[in-house]
Amino acid sequence: MPAAAPATEKIVAAALATLGDRLRAERKRLGVSAVTAAEAAGMSRVTLHRIERGEPSVTMGAYANAAAALGLALNVAGPSSAPPSRAKQVSVPQRIRLAEYPQLARLAWQYQGATEVTPAEALNLYERNWRHLEQAVLEPPERALIQSLVASLGGSRLLV
């Protein structure tokens, strides 16, 4: 039996309902059944349906797992004391030279003899191999490239 729902403010309940609606809409847009999405998220179909209804008694971890299984990320937005930083956007070139981006060059090992890749190929390499990327040593130009690729080709979200 599900846990009793904690007392929640109307604004919190509305936010959870909106989140549940967004997750359901994305699942349907992808054409993924509730059973398949639940299995991918490591939960029961019933729990997934409770998430899609925005029930507050479901753990935040379950919401995050459901979002991740659908290729979404949960972001907590709120007031900030510091103004948002404006990252310098680099325009995306038609071809990306591997020699200019060391981490991308490491990820492109299977492109033997290639010196350039398309922006779509670069984004695909970053997304598929994100776990192998050494984020601590990413240089600012490569960070800017990733941000630009995500903004222009990735629908403003990196699918990792």
C-alpha positions in Angstrom: 0.0 0.0 0.0 1.4 3.5 -0.9 2.6 5.8 1.8 0.2 8.4 3.0 0.7 11.7 1.1 2.4 14.4 3.2 0.6 17.7 3.6 1.6 19.9 0.7 1.0 23.5 -0.2 -1.2 24.1 -3.3 1.8 25.4 -5.2 3.8 22.3 -4.5 0.9 20.0 -5.5 0.5 22.0 -8.7 4.2 21.7 -9.5 4.1 17.9 -9.0 1.0 17.6 -11.2 2.8 19.6 -13.9 5.8 17.4 -13.6 3.7 14.3 -13.8 1.9 15.6 -16.9 5.3 16.4 -18.5 6.6 13.0 -17.8 3.5 11.3 -19.2 3.5 13.5 -22.3 7.2 12.7 -23.0 6.5 9.0 -22.5 3.6 9.1 -24.9 5.6 11.3 -27.4 8.3 8.7 -27.4 5.7 5.9 -27.9 6.9 4.1 -24.8 4.5 1.9 -22.8 4.0 2.5 -19.1 5.4 -1.0 -18.4 8.5 -0.4 -20.4 9.1 3.0 -18.9 8.6 1.7 -15.4 11.0 -1.2 -16.0 13.6 1.2 -17.4 13.2 3.4 -14.3 13.4 0.4 -11.9 9.9 0.7 -10.5 6.5 -0.8 -10.8 3.9 0.4 -13.4 1.7 1.5 -10.5 4.5 3.8 -9.1 5.0 5.3 -12.5 1.3 6.0 -12.8 1.4 7.6 -9.3 4.3 9.8 -10.5 2.4 10.8 -13.6 -0.5 11.9 -11.4 1.9 14.0 -9.4 1.4 12.2 -6.1 3.5 13.8 -3.3 4.1 10.5 -1.4 6.3 9.1 -4.2 10.0 9.7 -3.4 12.0 12.3 -5.3 14.4 9.6 -6.4 11.6 7.8 -8.1 10.6 11.0 -10.0 14.3 11.4 -11.0 14.5 7.8 -12.2 11.3 8.2 -14.2 12.7 11.3 -15.8 16.0 9.8 -16.6 14.4 6.7 -18.2 12.7 9.1 -20.6 15.9 11.0 -21.3 14.8 14.0 -19.2 16.6 15.7 -16.3 15.0 17.2 -13.3 16.0 20.8 -12.7 15.2 22.7 -9.6 14.7 26.4 -10.4 14.3 29.2 -7.9 15.4 32.6 -6.9 19.1 33.1 -6.8 21.1 35.7 -5.1 23.6 35.8 -7.9 22.6 36.8 -11.4 22.7 34.0 -13.9 26.0 33.7 -15.7 26.0 34.2 -19.4 28.1 31.5 -20.9 29.8 32.6 -24.1 28.1 30.8 -26.9 30.3 29.6 -29.7 28.7 29.4 -33.1 28.6 25.8 -34.3 30.9 25.3 -37.4 29.9 23.2 -40.3 32.7 20.8 -39.5 34.4 20.4 -36.1 38.2 19.8 -36.1 39.0 17.0 -33.7 42.5 18.5 -33.0 40.9 21.6 -31.5 38.9 19.6 -28.9 41.0 17.0 -27.0 38.2 15.2 -25.2 36.1 14.9 -28.4 39.2 13.5 -30.2 39.5 10.8 -27.4 35.8 9.9 -27.8 36.1 9.7 -31.6 38.6 6.8 -31.6 36.4 4.7 -33.9 36.6 7.4 -36.6 40.0 6.2 -37.8 41.8 8.7 -39.9 39.1 11.4 -39.5 40.2 14.9 -38.7 36.8 16.4 -38.6 33.2 15.5 -37.7 29.8 17.1 -38.3 28.1 18.9 -35.4 25.5 16.1 -35.2 28.3 13.5 -35.0 30.1 15.5 -32.2 26.9 15.8 -30.1 26.2 12.1 -30.6 29.8 11.3 -29.5 29.5 13.5 -26.4 26.1 12.0 -25.4 26.9 8.4 -26.0 30.3 8.6 -24.3 29.6 11.1 -21.5 30.6 8.6 -18.8 34.1 8.4 -20.4 34.6 12.2 -20.6 37.0 13.7 -18.2 34.9 16.7 -17.2 37.4 18.0 -14.7 39.9 18.7 -17.5 37.5 20.0 -20.1 38.9 23.3 -21.4 36.7 26.3 -21.8 36.5 26.2 -25.6 35.3 22.6 -25.5 32.8 23.4 -22.7 31.5 26.2 -24.9 31.3 23.9 -27.9 29.2 21.3 -25.9 26.9 24.1 -24.8 26.5 25.4 -28.3 25.8 21.9 -29.7 23.2 21.2 -27.0 21.6 24.6 -27.6 21.5 24.3 -31.4 21.0 20.6 -31.9 20.0 19.0 -28.6 16.8 20.9 -27.8 18.6 22.6 -25.0 19.3 19.4 -23.1 22.2 17.0 -23.1 20.9 13.4 -23.2 23.3 11.7 -20.8 
